[in-house]
Amino acid sequence: MAVRKAGGFATGKVVGVTGGAQGIGREIARVLVDSGAQVVIGDRDVEAARATAAELGRRTLALELDVTSTASFRGFLAAAEEAVGPLDVLVNNAGVMWVGPFDAEPDSATDAMLAVNLRGVIRGVRLAAPAMRERGGGHIVTVASAAARLAPPGEATYAATKHGVLGYLTAVREELRGSGVAVTAVMPVVVDTRLAEGTDAGGAALLQPVDVAEAVASAIRRPRFEVTVPGYVGPLARAVALLPQRVRDAVHRRLVPDQVEAVRGSSARADYESRALGGAAGEERNGH
């Protein structure tokens, strides 16, 4: 088991990371452990979570977590508190994505994205934030997506869930104003993970999971509400929104990837979608 050196801006903080066994969540856990935090990884694949915890070292704990279940989420928070103390920071990172034409999307994929990406975040905030407010401090960080501002063709429901997350967090942030509980939405462009397998990065460079992890760490170090990765995406999206619709459409078509075209005729996403979204989604991708 690796032993990480203590010290850093997160020393003494207890941080929970949902979907932390691999991908972006794993990198978030690693960066925060290296920054001195006690990290509690929650994942429905508890064996993978335990393997990641063993690799990251003694300040990492793995617990089973299904963000679509209130009982599971409540149990995760209770078990974390019993083992290492109440969460100072909750990172809502778990997410799933189906890509393709809106009218070809299986119901199972729609249901899974709404359950994990939107309701999972709502559930995590609703269960974790009140206790933070009672303690007089805490931080909810949610890994959303640039799709919360820019909706690529082929990601209609995924973008809808991320728009919903941003709207939800905007309202909750105002309700928590003055409580000591900070709220952050981290919105990256396309990241090189299994979730984005087979898709196109469009006009932006493909990110690595560590890029998002470092953005999360930066937001914990210096809390603010909206964090886009790369940083220019937020100002650019706001500037483009001021343009006439015809010009705005032309800019979007140049910069925002068309994921319908990216996955047309491809089976690259079939395995991921079958595992993450249910068998019907994978079968649809394979043309069954």
N, C-alpha and C positions, 0 to 999 in steps of 0.2 A: 504494500500500500504506500502510495506517495505521501510525503509529508510536506505541506506547504508552509512557507515562512509567514508568520503573522505580521501584521502591520499594514497600514494603508487607510484610506478615507473611510472604508466600511468596517473597520475594526470595532467589534462589539455589537454590530447589527445582526439581527436574525432576518434572513431573507428567504422567502418561499418562491420557487420558480415552477410554474405549471408547465407541463410538456417539456420537462428539463432533462430527459434521458438522452436526447440526441439533437443534432441540428443546432438551430439558434439557441434553444434552451440550454443545451449542454455548454455552449460557449459563454452564455450569460453566467451560468454557474461557475465556470472556470475563472472568468475574469473577476467575479465577486469574491470567490475563495482567495484568489491571489491578492485581493484588496483587503483581506482581513475578516470578511464576513463569515458567519455560520450560515451555510446554505442548506435549505431543505428542498430537495428535488421531489416534485410530485408528478407521477406519470402513470397512465393506465398499464404500461408495460413495466411492471415493477422490477422484473429481472434486469432489464436494460438500465433502469434507474439505479439499481444496486451496483451494477458494473461501472457505471459512470461515477457514482459516489466513491467506490473503492479506488478508482483511478485518480480522482481529484484529491482525496486525502481525508484526514481525520475531522476536519470541520465541515464535512458534507454528510447529510443524512438522506436516505431514499425512503419514500413512502408511496404507497399506492394512492392514485388519485384519478377519478373519472370526473371531469369538470361538468359533465352533463347530469350528474347526480348530486342533489343537495345533501343527502346523507353522506356521500363519499367526501364532498368538499368540507362539510362540517367536521367529519372524522379526521381529515387531513390536518385541519387547523388545530384541532384538539390534541392530536398526537404530536404535532410539532411543538406546541406549547408545553406539553408534558415532558418532552425529551430535551428541548433546548431553550424554551421560553417563547413568549408571544412574538408574532411576526412584527418586525419594524417596517418591513417592506414586503409587499406582495407583487410579484411580477407575473401578470397574466400573459402567458406566452403561447399556450396551446392553441393550435389552429389547424384547419384542414381546408383543402381547395379542390374543386372539380373545375375543369376547363373545357370549354366547347360551346357550340351554339346554344343560345338560351332555350330554344324549343326542343333540344335533344337532351337536356339535363334530366337525369332520373330523379324521381321523388326522393329516393334514398340519399342522394347527394345533397339535394336541397335541405332535407331534414337534418343531415349531419352538419352542414355548414351553419345553419341557424342554431343548432343545439350547442356546438362547440364554440364557434367564433363569436356569436352574439350572446346567447343565453349563458354560456360558460363564463364570459366576462361579467355579465350582470350578476350572476350568482356569486362569483368571487368577491366582487365589490360589496355586494349586499351583506355577505357573511363576514368579511374581514374589516371593512371600514368602521362600522359602529364601535367595535372594541378599540380600534385605534383612536377614535374620537374620545372615547371614555378615558383613555390613558393620556390624552392631550397631545398626541403626535403619531405620525406614521406616514407611509407613502404607498400609493397604489400606482404601479407602472404597468401599462398595457402595451404590448407589442401589437400594433394595428397594422397598417399598410399604407403606402402611398395611394392605394386604391380607395382609401377613405376620402381622398380629394380628387383623384383621377380614376375614372372607371374604364378599364380596358375592355374592348370587345372580347367576348369569350369568358369573361369573369363577372357576369352580371350579378349572380347571387352572392358570390364572394365579395364583390365590391359593395353590395347592399349591406352585408353584415358589417363590413368595416366602416361604412358611412354610419350605420346604426351605432356602432361602438363609439365613434367620435361624438355623435349627438348625445348619447347616454353620458359619457364622461364629462361633456360640457355642462350638462345640467347638474350632475353630481358634484362637480367641482364647485359650483356656485353654492350648493347646499352645504358643503363642507367648509366654506370660506370662514376663516377665523378660528377654525377648530384645531389647527396644527397639523391636519392631514392633507398632504399634497397629492395631486393627481397629475399623471403624465401620460400622454399618448405618443408612442414612438412609431413613426411611419416610414419604413424603408421602401425603396423600390425593389426590384426583383433580386432575390438572394439565392445563391447557389446551394440549394437544399433539395431534398426529395420532393417537398411540396411544390417546388417550381420546376421540377424535371420536365424537359421537353418544351418549355415555354420560351418566349423571346424577351430580352431585356429592353427592347426599344431603343430610345435615344440616350439612355443612361448606361453607365458601365455596370456590369453584373457585380453585385456585392458578395462578400464572403460573410459567413455567420459572425465572425469576430468583429466586423464593422458594426453590426447591430448591437452586439454585446457591449462594445465600447461606448456606443450611444446611450445604452441603458445605464451603464456605470456613470457616465457623465451627467445624466439626468438625476441620478441618485445623489451624486456629489453636489450638484447645483440644480435644485428642482426648478422646472418650468413646465408649462402645460404641453405645448406642441414641439416635438423634435422630429424633423425630417432627416432622412439619411439617403443621399448626401444632403448637406444643409441647404444647398441652393434650391431644392425642390419646392420648399414651402413658399419662399418669396416669388419664385417663378410661377407657381400655380395661382397665387394671389394676383400677380400682374396679368397673367393670361385671362383671368376671370373678368378683367375690366375691358377686354377687347370686344368689339362687335361679334355676334355669334358666328358669322361666316368666317371671320379671321380666326376666332377661337377654335373653330372646328378644324381649320387647316393646320394650325399649330399642333393641336392634339393628335391629328393623324400623322404628323411628322415625328412626334416625340413619344407618344403612348403606343405601346405594342398592340398589334392586332393578334390576340391569342387564338382566335378562331382559325386564322391562317397558319399560325405557328404549329398547331396540333393536327391540322387537317391530314388525314391519311396516316397518322403516326400512332404507333402502339407504345410509345415511350412512357406514357403515364399510366398504362393499364395496371401494372403491379401495384404502384403506389395507391391509385384510386380504389382498387379492390380492397387493399388492406386498411386504408384510412377511412373510407366512406361506405364500405359494405360491398358485397358481391355484385349487386345490381349495377353499381357504378362502373366496376371493372368490366362487366359483361357488355355494358353499353359502349364502352371505349373500344372493345374488341369487335363491335358490330353485331353482337348477338341479340 
